[in-house]
Structure formats: structure tokens, C-alpha cells
Amino acid sequence: MLKEDHFREIYIKRANIRHHDVEATMFEDAHPEGSSIYEISNVEKNLKTIINENYEREICVDVGCGTGLFCLETSKHGFSVEGIEPSGMLVEMGRKVLNVYLHHGFVEDFDPGYRYNGMVVWDVLEHVHNPVSLLKRCNDLMEDGGYLFVQVPNHDGISNRFKTFLCQKRLKRSDFKHFGFPWHVYSFNKKSLSKLLILCGFSPSLFESWSHRLKEGAEGLFPRLMISMSKRFCLSDYITCVARKLP
């Protein structure tokens, strides 16, 4: 007998695929040449994390890769990168526009027949019904000692905390939409993300929180101090983490 959780999981998957299909249509209409400035700045920021970790440039897969922009840019830095994405429209777009190697499907059902040295899971865990299942499957698909790169919304970010306070006091009529409902199913903080990764067989080695000011290239002493504090103490609205698969 099918349980309520099963129907909820199907709904969440379908809702997110529909959401991504809308993104694909917007992508094709607005950016036929590849992507937006915001997406490119995100990719560049994520690349800095990987390169700063001195990650061995072998085969890597981007989970929930969208159109595959990350795959395209990382290949320019000497990485061999594939992508997997549940939205058929985004996969088709990436193959056609960016000419990147993308798989269509869910990582939970994915079996390429070999293991990866690295996996990228940017802005994915908040969308899935069962992040434990997804991360355990990532663990299965990785070589021992392989790197996992994760980014998720940060429940403890200063901006999120402030918006939550306003909603709780009924001073902001947004129904907590800053958490991305209904597309975001979960939100995390450093503690919960660390426990989740350890549960799934990974050892976290780096936590940072990237301010939008950094991606915008903010200048001046005060902005640089804000950025430094935000990164160190995970004060922005998203957390970036690097972890390694335990033997």
C-alpha cells in the first residue's frame, strides 16, 4: 500500500521538475548565448572553492546541473565533468546550447557503471524530499576519499533570521517566502548540514558562507570586512561545504 510520504515525494519531484522546465523556457528566451551574469558569478564562486581545496582534476559529476553551465566552465579549468538533471528541457537545452555531456534522470536512480572522484551538489538538497537518500547514493557513486561540494540555504543567515522575525511578529506579510516555499522543502544551518553529511558517510572539512557582495565584486575596507566575517561565521543566506567520502 502506498503511503502518504510516497505521494508527497512524487509531488515534490514533479513540482520541482515543472519549476525547472519553466526555468528552461526562461533560459532559452533570455539567454540563448548561455547564461546570465548571476549564474556565471555563482559558477566562478563555486570554482574558487574547488580549486582552493586543491581537488584532483579527475572525473566529476554535477548533480542537479540544470543546463550544465558549471560543467562547461569547469571543463575550461582542466576538469572532466558530467552532469545529471531531472528536467528533460534543461538537459536538452544544455546539450544544444552549451554542448556539454549531461545525463537525464534522478541521481537516486543513476548508475554510470563507474565511480567519480568528485560530486557537486549545489542548491539541490533543499529541493528533495529525502536528502539522506540522495547523499547516500552520492556516497555509493564516489571513490573513497572523493570530494563532495555542497551548497544549501542557511537558516541561520542574518538576513533569513531578520525576515523570519518580521514574519513571526506579523510585520512582514510574505508567509516566510524567503525560505523558497514551495520549491524549497528544507533549510539548513552549519550544525544540521554537518550531521547530515556525517550520517551519509562524509567528513566535512570546510564551511563557508558567501555574501552576495562578494559575487558582485564589492570594493572598500568595510565591505571586505563584512565579507570576511560572513564567510568565516556562516552569516549569509547560503552555506558552502566541502566534505570527503570516508573509507
C-alpha atoms as an extended CHARMM CRD file, in Angstrom:
* protein
*
       247  EXT
         1         1  MET       CA              0.0000000000        0.0000000000        0.0000000000  PROA      1               0.0000000000
         2         2  LEU       CA              1.3530000000        3.3960000000       -0.9600000000  PROA      2               0.0000000000
         3         3  LYS       CA              1.9800000000        5.7050000000        1.9620000000  PROA      3               0.0000000000
         4         4  GLU       CA              1.2990000000        9.4350000000        2.1980000000  PROA      4               0.0000000000
         5         5  ASP       CA              5.0610000000       10.0970000000        2.2030000000  PROA      5               0.0000000000
         6         6  HSD       CA              5.3150000000        8.4020000000       -1.1900000000  PROA      6               0.0000000000
         7         7  PHE       CA              2.7030000000       10.7190000000       -2.7230000000  PROA      7               0.0000000000
         8         8  ARG       CA              4.3870000000       13.7250000000       -1.1060000000  PROA      8               0.0000000000
         9         9  GLU       CA              7.7340000000       12.7140000000       -2.5950000000  PROA      9               0.0000000000
        10        10  ILE       CA              6.1960000000       12.2940000000       -6.0640000000  PROA      10              0.0000000000
        11        11  TYR       CA              4.5390000000       15.7140000000       -5.7650000000  PROA      11              0.0000000000
        12        12  ILE       CA              7.7700000000       17.4060000000       -4.7170000000  PROA      12              0.0000000000
        13        13  LYS       CA              9.7280000000       15.7970000000       -7.5680000000  PROA      13              0.0000000000
        14        14  ARG       CA              7.1170000000       16.7580000000      -10.1480000000  PROA      14              0.0000000000
        15        15  ALA       CA              6.7430000000       20.2670000000       -8.7640000000  PROA      15              0.0000000000
        16        16  ASN       CA             10.4820000000       20.8450000000       -8.9590000000  PROA      16              0.0000000000
        17        17  ILE       CA             10.7100000000       19.4230000000      -12.4710000000  PROA      17              0.0000000000
        18        18  ARG       CA              7.9080000000       21.7620000000      -13.5720000000  PROA      18              0.0000000000
        19        19  HSD       CA              9.7600000000       24.6210000000      -11.8810000000  PROA      19              0.0000000000
        20        20  HSD       CA             12.9500000000       23.7010000000      -13.7480000000  PROA      20              0.0000000000
        21        21  ASP       CA             11.0540000000       23.4170000000      -17.0240000000  PROA      21              0.0000000000
        22        22  VAL       CA              9.8320000000       26.9930000000      -16.5630000000  PROA      22              0.0000000000
        23        23  GLU       CA             13.4510000000       27.9780000000      -15.8800000000  PROA      23              0.0000000000
        24        24  ALA       CA             14.4690000000       26.2540000000      -19.1120000000  PROA      24              0.0000000000
        25        25  THR       CA             11.9500000000       28.2510000000      -21.1150000000  PROA      25              0.0000000000
        26        26  MET       CA             13.0950000000       31.4920000000      -19.4780000000  PROA      26              0.0000000000
        27        27  PHE       CA             16.7260000000       30.4890000000      -20.0950000000  PROA      27              0.0000000000
        28        28  GLU       CA             16.1180000000       29.9570000000      -23.8120000000  PROA      28              0.0000000000
        29        29  ASP       CA             14.1870000000       33.2200000000      -24.1940000000  PROA      29              0.0000000000
        30        30  ALA       CA             16.5160000000       35.4470000000      -22.1910000000  PROA      30              0.0000000000
        31        31  HSD       CA             19.9550000000       33.8800000000      -22.6300000000  PROA      31              0.0000000000
        32        32  PRO       CA             20.2840000000       31.9530000000      -25.8860000000  PROA      32              0.0000000000
        33        33  GLU       CA             24.0500000000       32.5290000000      -25.6900000000  PROA      33              0.0000000000
        34        34  GLY       CA             24.4480000000       30.5320000000      -22.4960000000  PROA      34              0.0000000000
        35        35  SER       CA             23.5110000000       32.0570000000      -19.1490000000  PROA      35              0.0000000000
        36        36  SER       CA             23.0120000000       35.1540000000      -17.0270000000  PROA      36              0.0000000000
        37        37  ILE       CA             25.6420000000       37.2050000000      -15.2510000000  PROA      37              0.0000000000
        38        38  TYR       CA             24.2900000000       35.9640000000      -11.9120000000  PROA      38              0.0000000000
        39        39  GLU       CA             24.6810000000       32.3110000000      -12.9220000000  PROA      39              0.0000000000
        40        40  ILE       CA             28.2160000000       32.9340000000      -14.1680000000  PROA      40              0.0000000000
        41        41  SER       CA             29.1840000000       34.6380000000      -10.8930000000  PROA      41              0.0000000000
        42        42  ASN       CA             27.8110000000       31.6360000000       -8.9900000000  PROA      42              0.0000000000
        43        43  VAL       CA             29.8760000000       29.2640000000      -11.1080000000  PROA      43              0.0000000000
        44        44  GLU       CA             33.0210000000       31.3190000000      -10.6230000000  PROA      44              0.0000000000
        45        45  LYS       CA             32.4850000000       31.3640000000       -6.8600000000  PROA      45              0.0000000000
        46        46  ASN       CA             31.9650000000       27.6070000000       -6.7420000000  PROA      46              0.0000000000
        47        47  LEU       CA             35.0500000000       27.0300000000       -8.8750000000  PROA      47              0.0000000000
        48        48  LYS       CA             37.1300000000       29.0140000000       -6.3940000000  PROA      48              0.0000000000
        49        49  THR       CA             36.0020000000       26.6650000000       -3.6280000000  PROA      49              0.0000000000
        50        50  ILE       CA             37.0140000000       23.5890000000       -5.6070000000  PROA      50              0.0000000000
        51        51  ILE       CA             40.3450000000       24.9600000000       -6.8090000000  PROA      51              0.0000000000
        52        52  ASN       CA             41.2280000000       26.2820000000       -3.3360000000  PROA      52              0.0000000000
        53        53  GLU       CA             40.7170000000       22.7670000000       -1.9900000000  PROA      53              0.0000000000
        54        54  ASN       CA             43.3950000000       21.5120000000       -4.4280000000  PROA      54              0.0000000000
        55        55  TYR       CA             40.9020000000       18.9740000000       -5.7120000000  PROA      55              0.0000000000
        56        56  GLU       CA             42.4290000000       16.3750000000       -8.0440000000  PROA      56              0.0000000000
        57        57  ARG       CA             41.1530000000       17.2250000000      -11.5010000000  PROA      57              0.0000000000
        58        58  GLU       CA             39.7100000000       13.8740000000      -12.4710000000  PROA      58              0.0000000000
        59        59  ILE       CA             36.1600000000       12.8530000000      -13.3140000000  PROA      59              0.0000000000
        60        60  CYS       CA             33.4010000000       14.7600000000      -11.5360000000  PROA      60              0.0000000000
        61        61  VAL       CA             29.5950000000       14.9580000000      -11.7970000000  PROA      61              0.0000000000
        62        62  ASP       CA             27.3110000000       17.9190000000      -11.1230000000  PROA      62              0.0000000000
        63        63  VAL       CA             24.0660000000       16.6960000000       -9.5200000000  PROA      63              0.0000000000
        64        64  GLY       CA             21.0580000000       18.8060000000      -10.4650000000  PROA      64              0.0000000000
        65        65  CYS       CA             23.1830000000       20.5240000000      -13.0950000000  PROA      65              0.0000000000
        66        66  GLY       CA             20.4110000000       22.4960000000      -14.8030000000  PROA      66              0.0000000000
        67        67  THR       CA             21.6630000000       23.4890000000      -18.2430000000  PROA      67              0.0000000000
        68        68  GLY       CA             25.2110000000       22.3950000000      -17.4230000000  PROA      68              0.0000000000
        69        69  LEU       CA             26.9080000000       25.7860000000      -17.1860000000  PROA      69              0.0000000000
        70        70  PHE       CA             29.0460000000       24.5420000000      -14.2950000000  PROA      70              0.0000000000
        71        71  CYS       CA             30.1580000000       21.5750000000      -16.4190000000  PROA      71              0.0000000000
        72        72  LEU       CA             31.1090000000       23.9230000000      -19.2410000000  PROA      72              0.0000000000
        73        73  GLU       CA             33.1370000000       26.3030000000      -17.0750000000  PROA      73              0.0000000000
        74        74  THR       CA             34.9240000000       23.6150000000      -15.0530000000  PROA      74              0.0000000000
        75        75  SER       CA             35.9990000000       21.8580000000      -18.2360000000  PROA      75              0.0000000000
        76        76  LYS       CA             37.8800000000       25.0550000000      -19.1090000000  PROA      76              0.0000000000
        77        77  HSD       CA             39.9130000000       24.5720000000      -15.9170000000  PROA      77              0.0000000000
        78        78  GLY       CA             41.0300000000       21.0450000000      -16.7730000000  PROA      78              0.0000000000
        79        79  PHE       CA             38.2410000000       19.0290000000      -15.1360000000  PROA      79              0.0000000000
        80        80  SER       CA             36.3920000000       16.1470000000      -16.7710000000  PROA      80              0.0000000000
        81        81  VAL       CA             32.8060000000       16.9140000000      -15.7570000000  PROA      81              0.0000000000
        82        82  GLU       CA             29.4230000000       15.3420000000      -16.4300000000  PROA      82              0.0000000000
        83        83  GLY       CA             26.0120000000       16.4940000000      -15.2430000000  PROA      83              0.0000000000
        84        84  ILE       CA             22.7620000000       14.8250000000      -14.2390000000  PROA      84              0.0000000000
        85        85  GLU       CA             19.4560000000       16.7010000000      -14.2390000000  PROA      85              0.0000000000
        86        86  PRO       CA             15.7940000000       15.5800000000      -13.8160000000  PROA      86              0.0000000000
        87        87  SER       CA             14.3810000000       18.2150000000      -16.1860000000  PROA      87              0.0000000000
        88        88  GLY       CA             14.4270000000       16.9810000000      -19.7500000000  PROA      88              0.0000000000
        89        89  MET       CA             14.0330000000       20.5250000000      -21.0630000000  PROA      89              0.0000000000
        90        90  LEU       CA             17.1240000000       21.7640000000      -19.2220000000  PROA      90              0.0000000000
        91        91  VAL       CA             19.1590000000       18.7540000000      -20.3570000000  PROA      91              0.0000000000
        92        92  GLU       CA             18.1510000000       19.3070000000      -23.9670000000  PROA      92              0.0000000000
        93        93  MET       CA             18.9990000000       22.9950000000      -23.6350000000  PROA      93              0.0000000000
        94        94  GLY       CA             22.4440000000       22.2570000000      -22.1790000000  PROA      94              0.0000000000
        95        95  ARG       CA             23.2550000000       19.7550000000      -24.8710000000  PROA      95              0.0000000000
        96        96  LYS       CA             22.0580000000       22.0510000000      -27.6440000000  PROA      96              0.0000000000
        97        97  VAL       CA             23.3320000000       25.4490000000      -26.4620000000  PROA      97              0.0000000000
        98        98  LEU       CA             26.3500000000       24.6130000000      -24.2850000000  PROA      98              0.0000000000
        99        99  ASN       CA             27.3620000000       21.3130000000      -25.9070000000  PROA      99              0.0000000000
       100       100  VAL       CA             28.0290000000       19.5920000000      -22.5590000000  PROA      100             0.0000000000
       101       101  TYR       CA             27.7550000000       15.9300000000      -21.5210000000  PROA      101             0.0000000000
       102       102  LEU       CA             24.5370000000       15.6100000000      -19.4960000000  PROA      102             0.0000000000
       103       103  HSD       CA             22.5140000000       12.6580000000      -18.2000000000  PROA      103             0.0000000000
       104       104  HSD       CA             18.7330000000       12.9060000000      -17.8380000000  PROA      104             0.0000000000
       105       105  GLY       CA             17.2630000000       11.4900000000      -14.6080000000  PROA      105             0.0000000000
       106       106  PHE       CA             17.4830000000       11.4200000000      -10.8190000000  PROA      106             0.0000000000
       107       107  VAL       CA             20.7730000000       10.6440000000       -9.1200000000  PROA      107             0.0000000000
       108       108  GLU       CA             18.9950000000        8.1480000000       -6.8530000000  PROA      108             0.0000000000
       109       109  ASP       CA             18.3450000000        6.0020000000       -9.9590000000  PROA      109             0.0000000000
       110       110  PHE       CA             21.6190000000        6.8250000000      -11.7050000000  PROA      110             0.0000000000
       111       111  ASP       CA             24.2810000000        4.1780000000      -12.4240000000  PROA      111             0.0000000000
       112       112  PRO       CA             27.0070000000        5.1980000000      -14.8850000000  PROA      112             0.0000000000
       113       113  GLY       CA             28.9750000000        1.9830000000      -14.3390000000  PROA      113             0.0000000000
       114       114  TYR       CA             31.9690000000        3.7250000000      -12.7410000000  PROA      114             0.0000000000
       115       115  ARG       CA             32.7620000000        5.9040000000       -9.7340000000  PROA      115             0.0000000000
       116       116  TYR       CA             33.5040000000        9.6020000000       -9.5140000000  PROA      116             0.0000000000
       117       117  ASN       CA             36.3570000000       11.3960000000       -7.7940000000  PROA      117             0.0000000000
       118       118  GLY       CA             34.1280000000       14.3620000000       -7.0150000000  PROA      118             0.0000000000
       119       119  MET       CA             30.4420000000       15.2770000000       -6.8690000000  PROA      119             0.0000000000
       120       120  VAL       CA             28.9190000000       18.7420000000       -6.8640000000  PROA      120             0.0000000000
       121       121  VAL       CA             25.5280000000       19.2160000000       -5.1880000000  PROA      121             0.0000000000
       122       122  TRP       CA             24.9180000000       22.9700000000       -5.3970000000  PROA      122             0.0000000000
       123       123  ASP       CA             21.4440000000       24.2090000000       -4.4190000000  PROA      123             0.0000000000
       124       124  VAL       CA             19.8930000000       20.7380000000       -4.6030000000  PROA      124             0.0000000000
       125       125  LEU       CA             19.3350000000       19.2890000000       -1.1040000000  PROA      125             0.0000000000
       126       126  GLU       CA             16.7260000000       21.9100000000       -0.2320000000  PROA      126             0.0000000000
       127       127  HSD       CA             14.5770000000       20.7080000000       -3.1500000000  PROA      127             0.0000000000
       128       128  VAL       CA             14.4470000000       16.9650000000       -2.4310000000  PROA      128             0.0000000000
       129       129  HSD       CA             12.0900000000       15.0400000000       -0.1910000000  PROA      129             0.0000000000
       130       130  ASN       CA             14.8080000000       12.7210000000        1.1290000000  PROA      130             0.0000000000
       131       131  PRO       CA             18.2710000000       14.3520000000        1.2500000000  PROA      131             0.0000000000
       132       132  VAL       CA             19.6370000000       11.3590000000        3.1830000000  PROA      132             0.0000000000
       133       133  SER       CA             18.7750000000        9.0030000000        0.3260000000  PROA      133             0.0000000000
       134       134  LEU       CA             20.3130000000       11.3660000000       -2.2270000000  PROA      134             0.0000000000
       135       135  LEU       CA             23.5730000000       11.8140000000       -0.2940000000  PROA      135             0.0000000000
       136       136  LYS       CA             23.9010000000        8.0970000000        0.3890000000  PROA      136             0.0000000000
       137       137  ARG       CA             23.5470000000        7.4590000000       -3.3260000000  PROA      137             0.0000000000
       138       138  CYS       CA             26.2260000000       10.0890000000       -3.9660000000  PROA      138             0.0000000000
       139       139  ASN       CA             28.4110000000        8.2300000000       -1.4890000000  PROA      139             0.0000000000
       140       140  ASP       CA             27.8540000000        4.9780000000       -3.4030000000  PROA      140             0.0000000000
       141       141  LEU       CA             28.8840000000        6.6560000000       -6.6590000000  PROA      141             0.0000000000
       142       142  MET       CA             32.1520000000        8.0680000000       -5.2890000000  PROA      142             0.0000000000
       143       143  GLU       CA             35.6620000000        6.7420000000       -4.8630000000  PROA      143             0.0000000000
       144       144  ASP       CA             36.9510000000        6.5290000000       -1.2780000000  PROA      144             0.0000000000
       145       145  GLY       CA             38.4250000000        9.8850000000       -0.3320000000  PROA      145             0.0000000000
       146       146  GLY       CA             36.4920000000       11.6420000000       -3.1010000000  PROA      146             0.0000000000
       147       147  TYR       CA             35.3140000000       15.2190000000       -2.6230000000  PROA      147             0.0000000000
       148       148  LEU       CA             31.7170000000       16.3410000000       -2.1890000000  PROA      148             0.0000000000
       149       149  PHE       CA             30.8670000000       20.0200000000       -2.7400000000  PROA      149             0.0000000000
       150       150  VAL       CA             27.5460000000       21.1800000000       -1.2830000000  PROA      150             0.0000000000
       151       151  GLN       CA             25.6500000000       24.4430000000       -1.1200000000  PROA      151             0.0000000000
       152       152  VAL       CA             22.3350000000       24.8720000000        0.7250000000  PROA      152             0.0000000000
       153       153  PRO       CA             20.1680000000       27.6830000000        2.1460000000  PROA      153             0.0000000000
       154       154  ASN       CA             21.3440000000       28.8380000000        5.5740000000  PROA      154             0.0000000000
       155       155  HSD       CA             18.5490000000       29.0430000000        8.1350000000  PROA      155             0.0000000000
       156       156  ASP       CA             20.9120000000       30.9500000000       10.4600000000  PROA      156             0.0000000000
       157       157  GLY       CA             21.8640000000       33.6100000000        7.9160000000  PROA      157             0.0000000000
       158       158  ILE       CA             21.3960000000       37.1230000000        9.2700000000  PROA      158             0.0000000000
       159       159  SER       CA             19.0110000000       38.1460000000        6.5140000000  PROA      159             0.0000000000
       160       160  ASN       CA             16.9330000000       34.9750000000        6.9170000000  PROA      160             0.0000000000
       161       161  ARG       CA             16.7790000000       35.4270000000       10.6760000000  PROA      161             0.0000000000
       162       162  PHE       CA             15.6360000000       39.0220000000       10.3140000000  PROA      162             0.0000000000
       163       163  LYS       CA             12.9540000000       38.1260000000        7.7580000000  PROA      163             0.0000000000
       164       164  THR       CA             11.7780000000       35.2460000000        9.9540000000  PROA      164             0.0000000000
       165       165  PHE       CA             11.4850000000       37.6040000000       12.9360000000  PROA      165             0.0000000000
       166       166  LEU       CA              9.4000000000       40.0390000000       10.8860000000  PROA      166             0.0000000000
       167       167  CYS       CA              7.1010000000       37.2260000000        9.7500000000  PROA      167             0.0000000000
       168       168  GLN       CA              6.7110000000       35.8760000000       13.2930000000  PROA      168             0.0000000000
       169       169  LYS       CA              5.7630000000       39.3460000000       14.5440000000  PROA      169             0.0000000000
       170       170  ARG       CA              3.4190000000       39.7970000000       11.5700000000  PROA      170             0.0000000000
       171       171  LEU       CA              5.3960000000       42.7940000000       10.4000000000  PROA      171             0.0000000000
       172       172  LYS       CA              6.0470000000       41.1680000000        7.0130000000  PROA      172             0.0000000000
       173       173  ARG       CA              3.2200000000       39.5760000000        5.0410000000  PROA      173             0.0000000000
       174       174  SER       CA              5.2090000000       37.1440000000        2.9770000000  PROA      174             0.0000000000
       175       175  ASP       CA              4.3300000000       33.8540000000        4.7430000000  PROA      175             0.0000000000
       176       176  PHE       CA              8.0440000000       33.0050000000        5.1630000000  PROA      176             0.0000000000
       177       177  LYS       CA              8.5690000000       33.0060000000        1.3980000000  PROA      177             0.0000000000
       178       178  HSD       CA             12.2280000000       33.9100000000        1.9330000000  PROA      178             0.0000000000
       179       179  PHE       CA             12.7490000000       30.1780000000        2.5430000000  PROA      179             0.0000000000
       180       180  GLY       CA             11.6660000000       29.4540000000       -1.0380000000  PROA      180             0.0000000000
       181       181  PHE       CA              8.3810000000       27.6550000000       -0.3900000000  PROA      181             0.0000000000
       182       182  PRO       CA              7.0900000000       25.5250000000       -2.0380000000  PROA      182             0.0000000000
       183       183  TRP       CA             10.1860000000       24.7750000000       -4.1310000000  PROA      183             0.0000000000
       184       184  HSD       CA             12.4320000000       24.5120000000       -1.0600000000  PROA      184             0.0000000000
       185       185  VAL       CA             11.4560000000       21.6310000000        1.1970000000  PROA      185             0.0000000000
       186       186  TYR       CA             14.3060000000       22.0710000000        3.7090000000  PROA      186             0.0000000000
       187       187  SER       CA             16.5780000000       24.7350000000        5.0900000000  PROA      187             0.0000000000
       188       188  PHE       CA             19.8190000000       24.0320000000        6.9310000000  PROA      188             0.0000000000
       189       189  ASN       CA             22.4420000000       25.5240000000        9.1920000000  PROA      189             0.0000000000
       190       190  LYS       CA             26.0610000000       24.5350000000        9.7600000000  PROA      190             0.0000000000
       191       191  LYS       CA             25.1800000000       22.0810000000       12.5390000000  PROA      191             0.0000000000
       192       192  SER       CA             22.3780000000       20.2620000000       10.7260000000  PROA      192             0.0000000000
       193       193  LEU       CA             24.3170000000       20.0590000000        7.4600000000  PROA      193             0.0000000000
       194       194  SER       CA             27.3470000000       18.6470000000        9.2720000000  PROA      194             0.0000000000
       195       195  LYS       CA             25.2430000000       15.9550000000       10.9760000000  PROA      195             0.0000000000
       196       196  LEU       CA             23.5760000000       15.0750000000        7.6720000000  PROA      196             0.0000000000
       197       197  LEU       CA             26.9010000000       14.6380000000        5.8830000000  PROA      197             0.0000000000
       198       198  ILE       CA             28.3990000000       12.5230000000        8.6850000000  PROA      198             0.0000000000
       199       199  LEU       CA             25.2780000000       10.3310000000        8.7130000000  PROA      199             0.0000000000
       200       200  CYS       CA             25.7630000000        9.7100000000        4.9860000000  PROA      200             0.0000000000
       201       201  GLY       CA             29.4330000000        8.7390000000        5.2540000000  PROA      201             0.0000000000
       202       202  PHE       CA             31.2200000000       12.0470000000        4.6520000000  PROA      202             0.0000000000
       203       203  SER       CA             33.6930000000       14.0520000000        6.7240000000  PROA      203             0.0000000000
       204       204  PRO       CA             33.1390000000       17.8400000000        6.4010000000  PROA      204             0.0000000000
       205       205  SER       CA             36.3880000000       19.8020000000        6.0800000000  PROA      205             0.0000000000
       206       206  LEU       CA             35.2670000000       23.3170000000        5.1620000000  PROA      206             0.0000000000
       207       207  PHE       CA             32.2350000000       25.5060000000        5.8340000000  PROA      207             0.0000000000
       208       208  GLU       CA             31.8500000000       28.9770000000        4.3330000000  PROA      208             0.0000000000
       209       209  SER       CA             29.0170000000       31.3770000000        3.7270000000  PROA      209             0.0000000000
       210       210  TRP       CA             29.3290000000       33.5300000000        0.6170000000  PROA      210             0.0000000000
       211       211  SER       CA             27.8910000000       37.0280000000        0.6420000000  PROA      211             0.0000000000
       212       212  HSD       CA             26.2100000000       38.3600000000       -2.4890000000  PROA      212             0.0000000000
       213       213  ARG       CA             28.5840000000       41.3260000000       -2.0900000000  PROA      213             0.0000000000
       214       214  LEU       CA             31.4890000000       39.0250000000       -2.9400000000  PROA      214             0.0000000000
       215       215  LYS       CA             29.8400000000       37.8620000000       -6.1480000000  PROA      215             0.0000000000
       216       216  GLU       CA             29.0620000000       41.4810000000       -7.0160000000  PROA      216             0.0000000000
       217       217  GLY       CA             32.7150000000       42.4690000000       -6.5360000000  PROA      217             0.0000000000
       218       218  ALA       CA             32.1410000000       44.8850000000       -3.6480000000  PROA      218             0.0000000000
       219       219  GLU       CA             35.0170000000       47.2860000000       -3.0670000000  PROA      219             0.0000000000
       220       220  GLY       CA             36.2940000000       49.0610000000        0.0470000000  PROA      220             0.0000000000
       221       221  LEU       CA             37.5430000000       48.0960000000        3.5030000000  PROA      221             0.0000000000
       222       222  PHE       CA             34.1280000000       47.8280000000        5.1920000000  PROA      222             0.0000000000
       223       223  PRO       CA             32.5670000000       45.5480000000        2.5340000000  PROA      223             0.0000000000
       224       224  ARG       CA             35.6830000000       43.3450000000        2.6270000000  PROA      224             0.0000000000
       225       225  LEU       CA             35.4430000000       43.0520000000        6.4190000000  PROA      225             0.0000000000
       226       226  MET       CA             31.7480000000       42.1520000000        6.1360000000  PROA      226             0.0000000000
       227       227  ILE       CA             32.5190000000       39.5220000000        3.5210000000  PROA      227             0.0000000000
       228       228  SER       CA             35.3210000000       38.0350000000        5.6210000000  PROA      228             0.0000000000
       229       229  MET       CA             33.1320000000       37.8160000000        8.7400000000  PROA      229             0.0000000000
       230       230  SER       CA             30.2490000000       36.3760000000        6.7510000000  PROA      230             0.0000000000
       231       231  LYS       CA             32.4240000000       33.6470000000        5.2160000000  PROA      231             0.0000000000
       232       232  ARG       CA             34.0930000000       32.6810000000        8.4790000000  PROA      232             0.0000000000
       233       233  PHE       CA             30.9970000000       32.5630000000       10.6970000000  PROA      233             0.0000000000
       234       234  CYS       CA             28.4640000000       31.4370000000        8.0450000000  PROA      234             0.0000000000
       235       235  LEU       CA             26.2940000000       34.5380000000        8.3120000000  PROA      235             0.0000000000
       236       236  SER       CA             24.9670000000       34.7510000000        4.7540000000  PROA      236             0.0000000000
       237       237  ASP       CA             21.8420000000       33.0930000000        3.4090000000  PROA      237             0.0000000000
       238       238  TYR       CA             23.6660000000       30.1310000000        1.8310000000  PROA      238             0.0000000000
       239       239  ILE       CA             26.3070000000       27.7470000000        3.2010000000  PROA      239             0.0000000000
       240       240  THR       CA             29.0050000000       26.1600000000        1.0640000000  PROA      240             0.0000000000
       241       241  CYS       CA             30.6330000000       22.9700000000        2.3740000000  PROA      241             0.0000000000
       242       242  VAL       CA             33.4520000000       20.6830000000        1.2300000000  PROA      242             0.0000000000
       243       243  ALA       CA             33.4480000000       17.0980000000        2.5390000000  PROA      243             0.0000000000
       244       244  ARG       CA             35.3220000000       13.8850000000        1.7650000000  PROA      244             0.0000000000
       245       245  LYS       CA             33.9720000000       10.3820000000        1.4860000000  PROA      245             0.0000000000
       246       246  LEU       CA             35.1050000000        8.2090000000        4.3890000000  PROA      246             0.0000000000
       247       247  PRO       CA             36.7280000000        4.8450000000        3.5190000000  PROA      247             0.0000000000
